[in-house]
Amino acid sequence: MNSFDKYRTILFVSIFSFLLSCSGAEKKNSELQLPSSGELRSEIPVLVQFEDDLDYDVKTLMATFATGTEGKDRRLDREYAKFPILVGTGARSKELELEGTVTRRVSWSRSERKEVLITIEGNKLTHNCGLGITDRSLASSDSGKKPFRSVRLFFQSTGVRDTPRTGFAWVLGLGTYLLYPLIYTGFVVEKMDCGLVIEG
């Protein structure tokens, strides 16, 4: 096998692994109403941020801001997500969609990833986080005094290997003399799950 055939085989396997992993992306969504302590706070904007200060890689997480009315002056602005994000009355948009991959390098040999899909439309929140929702509105005495409501994301390891992505890392590793897994993903990729902490 000459070098051209070798790299053609690596490219084919890489694309196949990528498509396989994309087809297995979690699309199961749950929906709820964002809390608001009183009718006036239902118009207060929502601040979306991370719950902790761990080093997450969100380079492929996209934020879509929707403005205008459907069928009239509807406009979608799509860009790479930059946290924190304010959405709602007085903010850039009243509608937000976050979609993409959040990854975290755990060690030199291992990383974790989660396909995230979160939408906020007014007071309606839709998400695909398997760890569920923690509502701290009642537990926090000053939540009703803040100038915004809060949605904070947190992530937790599942310990389950992401087989397609691990295979993808190994295939690219063979084509790059192991530089790709050493620099970017490690040799084992595992799945994370996410949850949300909300305050009204």
Salt bridges, closest charged atoms under 4 A:
ASP5 OD1 - ARG8 NH2 3.12
GLU26 OE1 - LYS114 NZ 2.49
GLU51 OE2 - ARG136 NH1 3.24
GLU51 OE1 - ARG152 NE 2.46
ASP57 OD1 - LYS59 NZ 3.56
GLU70 OE1 - ARG74 NE 3.38
ASP77 OD1 - ARG75 NE 3.02
GLU79 OE1 - ARG92 NH2 3.12
GLU95 OE1 - ARG74 NH2 2.86
GLU99 OE2 - LYS27 NZ 3.67
GLU112 OE1 - ARG104 NH2 2.90
GLU112 OE2 - ARG110 NH1 3.41
GLU115 OE2 - ARG113 NH2 2.71
GLU121 OE1 - LYS124 NZ 3.97
ASP162 OD2 - ARG113 NH1 3.28
GLU190 OE1 - ARG110 NH1 2.99
ASP193 OD1 - LYS114 NZ 3.41
GLU199 OE1 - LYS146 NZ 3.18
GLU199 OE2 - ARG152 NH2 3.65
